[in-house]
Amino acid sequence: MFVLQAPQVRETEVFTRLPDRFRRTGVRSDWADANRGGQPTDSFLEGPVFDAAGNLYVSDIPFGRIFRIDPKGDWDQVAEWAGEPNGLKWLISDRELLVTDYRNGLMACDVVTGAVRPYLDRRNSERFKGVNDLVFDSQGNLYFTDQGQTGLQDPTGRLYRLRPDGRLDLLLANVPSPNGVALSPDERVLYLGVTRGNQVWRVPLLDDGSVSKVSAFFTSYGPSGPDGLAVDETGRVLVANPGLGVCWVLSPRGEPELVLRSAAGASLTNIAFGGPGRKTLYCTESVSGSVLRATLEAPGLPIHKGPAPALSR
């Protein structure tokens, strides 16, 4: 008889913490009023991504900021605008970040000058619900989620693909809170965090550009479900779960092999591999404004960069 083994449990450690000089203590934000029940929120970190020099970039949703953290854990602010930035990925070089901005759509941020410009702010003249996270494949296709305030009460969240030639494909329109996205090593499967459904969906990507037989790959529990995702070179799927303050490490069959517990706070929102050989997992813990880390055995997949900039429309 097959018996599912209990996963190992491992603690993360605090790598660095948002300095007090950057915390907006006592300042209200529209985002926190809607998404944190009006709780005091001096920052809310998301979207970790590394550059080639080993610097880690993170976003601060309620106050429209992007920070750079050097390998020693020192912070500086590279941009601020009237937006709500979440996911981050590189465009072409380590000069410009593509940002899923909940308020403004897809935006591009120059990390040298701090300048921000529209990349794709509308679809057929209609605004997005509220874009959340993104990933590029090796061919330059961009997959991104449009979450808004969807959930089990309104399962109309969307998953898009933006092709390098500018064509925008709507792949799914029935998701109760689509969030993090990641690709399998062969790029034939997309994993989708479904926060309010408390699941990770498995989305097969077919050769004709469509998807078929989408399934629930993993089901979690608790007050808030899967958020940011990553995949390692062995095909394991890593799942940030802010409702539980853990990161699940799942086998390619969706079996929990390892649980990484937050060392600071319970809102573990997103993850990225970095460090020597991409074997260190870095995690944003958003309520405490901390970045956590843990060393793993298998390296994370390389993160692809985007093609030439698209035009806003």
N, C-alpha and C positions, 0 to 999 in steps of 0.2 A: 504494500500500500504506500502510495506517495504521501509524504508528510512535508508540509511547508515549514521550513526552518524559520525561527524568529530572527529578525535582522539584528546585526550588531548595532550598538549605540556608541557614538563617539561625540565628544564635546568639541565645539569650535573654540577659537581664541579670538580676543579682540585685537585686530591689527591697528586700527586707528579710530578716532572719534572726531566728529565735526567740531572744530574749535568754537568756543563760546562767542568769539567776535563775529562769527557768521550766523549765529542763531537769532531768529527774529522772535524773541521772547515777548509775549503780550500783544503780538500783532495778529489780528484776525485775517482770514483769507476765505474767499468764496469756496475754494476747493475743500478746505477743512470743514466749513459749515455743512457742505453737502455730503462729504465722504467720511468725516470723523465725528459727526454728530455735534459739531461746534466745540469739541475738546481743544484745549490749548495745544497748538502744534507749531513748534519753533522751526521745524523742517520736516521733510519726508523724503528720504533718499530712495533712489531707484536707478535703473538703467546702467549697471556697471559694464564698462568696456575698456580694454587696454589698448595703448598704442605700442609701436614697435620698440620704444625706449623703456617700456615697463611702467609708464605712468597709467594710473587708473582714473577714468572719468566717470562721474556719477551726476545724476540730475537731482534737483530739489523741486518737487512738483508744485507745492502751494505758492512758492515765491519766484518761480520762473528762472531758476539759476542752474548753471553747470559748473561743477568744481573739478579740478585736477588734483590728484593725490600722487605724490612722487613715491618711489620705492621705499623711502624711509618713513612714509606716513604723514608727510607735511602737505598742507592744503593751500590752494589758492583758487580764487574765483576767476573763471575765464569768460563768463557771459551772464547777462541778466536781461530779461525782456518781459513784456506783458503776455505771458503764456503759462502753460502748465506742462512742462516737459517731462517725459517718462522714459521710454526706451531710446537707446543710443546705438548707432552703428556708423562705421566710417564710410565716407564717399571717396573712392579712388586713392587718396593718400591720407596721411595722418594730419591733415590740415582742416578738413571740414567734416563735421558730424551730421548725419541725418537723424532727426529727432522726431519721435511721435509726440506731438504737442496736443494734449486733450482739447485745448481751447481753439487752436489755429490749424490743425491738420498736420501734414508732414512739413517740417521746417529744416533748413540747413544752417548750421552754425559754424562759423570760422573760429577755431579755437585760438588763433593768433591775435586777431583783431577784436573778437567778440561780436562781430557783425552777424546778424540773423536775417535770413531771407526766406520767402515762401518756396516750397518745393512742389507740393501738391496739396492745395488747401480745400479743393472741392471735387466732387465727382458729378459730371453732367450738371453743373451749376448748383448741386445740392451739397450742403455741408455734411461732414461726417458726424456721427453720433458723439464720438470722442475716442480718437485713436489711442492705442495703448502700447504695443510692443511690436518688434520687427526683427526679421532675419533675411540676409541675402544668401542665395545659393551660388554655386561656382560659376553659373552662367550669367549672373547679374540680375536674376529675377528677385524681386523684393516681395516677401510675404509679410503682411501686417494685419493687426487686429483692430477692429472698430468696436469698442466695448460700450461706451456711453454709460448709462445707468441701467443696462439690461440685467436680467436675472431670471429666476424661475417665474416671476410675475410677468416678464416680458422677454421671451427667448428669441430676440431678434438681433442679437449681436452678429457681427459680420467678420469674415476672413477674406482678405483681398490678396491678389497677386498683381504687382505692377511689373510689366515686362520692360526690358531695356529699350524697346522701341516706343514706349509710352502707353501701350495698351493696358487697360486696367480690367482685370477679370474678377468678378464676384464669385468666390468659390463656395462659401457657406453664408447663409443668412438666417440661421435658426439656432444660434448659440446663446445660452444663458450666461453671459458675461465672459466673452473670449479675452484671454489675457496673454500669457507668454507663448512664444513660438520657438521651435527648434527643429532641425532636420536630422534624419538618420544619416549614418556615414555614407550610404550610397545615394542619398537625396531622393529616394523613392517614397519616403514616408515623412509627413510632417506631424509633429507632436504639438498639441494645442492645449494650453491650460484653460480650463473652464471653471472659473472661480466659484460662481454661485451654484453650479451643478456639482461642485466638489469632485471633479474628475479631471483626468488628462485624456483627451480624445486622440485616436490614431487616425490620421487622414492620409489614405493612399493617394499618391500623385501619379496619374496615368499619363501615358505617352502622348495622348491627344490634348493634354492640357486640362482635362477635367479631373474630378475626384469621384471616388466610388466607395461604397461600403465603409463609411466612417463608423468607428466603433469606440466604445469606452475602454481605453487601455488600462486605466488605473482609477480606482475610486478611493478617496480619502474620507475624512470626517471632520467634525468640528465647526466652529463659527465662520471660518473663511477658508476657502479651498485653494487649490494650486494657483500660483502666480508665475514667476519667472522660471524658465526652463533652460537646460543645457544638456548636451550629449557628449559622452567621451568616445575615445577611439575604439573601444570594445563594443559600442552600441548601447551602453547603459544610459538611461534617462535620469537626469537629476532634476528634482522638483522642489522649488521653494514653496513652503506652505506657511503663510503668515498667521493663519488661525491657530496653528499648533507650535509655532516657533521652531520649526525643524526644516531640514532639507532631506527629502527622500532620495536614496540612490536605488534605482530600479534596474533589474536585469532587462535584457531585450524582450523578455516575456511579461514584463510588468510586475515581477516579484520583488518586494522590498528586500534588498541585501544589506543595506546600511542606513542608519538614521543619524544625521548630523544635527545636534542640538545647539540652539542659540546660546551663546555665552553672555548675551546682553539683550534683554527684552524679548518679546514674543513675535514681533512683526518682521519675520524674515521674508523679504519681498522678492529679491532677485539675485542672480548668481552669474559669475563669469570665471573662467579659468585663466590663470596667469602664472607668473613666476617661472623659475627654471623648468624647461620642458613642459610648460602648461600643466603641471601636476598639482598646483595649489588652487583650491576653489575659494573665491572671494564672494562674500554674501553681504548685501545691504540689509541692515536691521534698522527699519525706518523710524520707529518711535523714539529710540534712544539716539538716533543719528550716528550709528556705529557702522564700521565695516569689519566683518568677521572673516576668519579664514581657517582652512583645514587642508592638510596635505593628503592627497589620495594616491592610489597605486597607478592608475591609468591616466594618461593625459587627456585633456579636453580636445575636441575637434578644433581645427583652425577656424577663425571667424573670417568669413569672406567680406570683401569691401564692395561697395556699389559701383555702378557704371557712371558715365558722364551725367551731370545733373539734368533732371527733367524740368519741364516748364510748369509753373503753376497754372491751374485752369479751373 
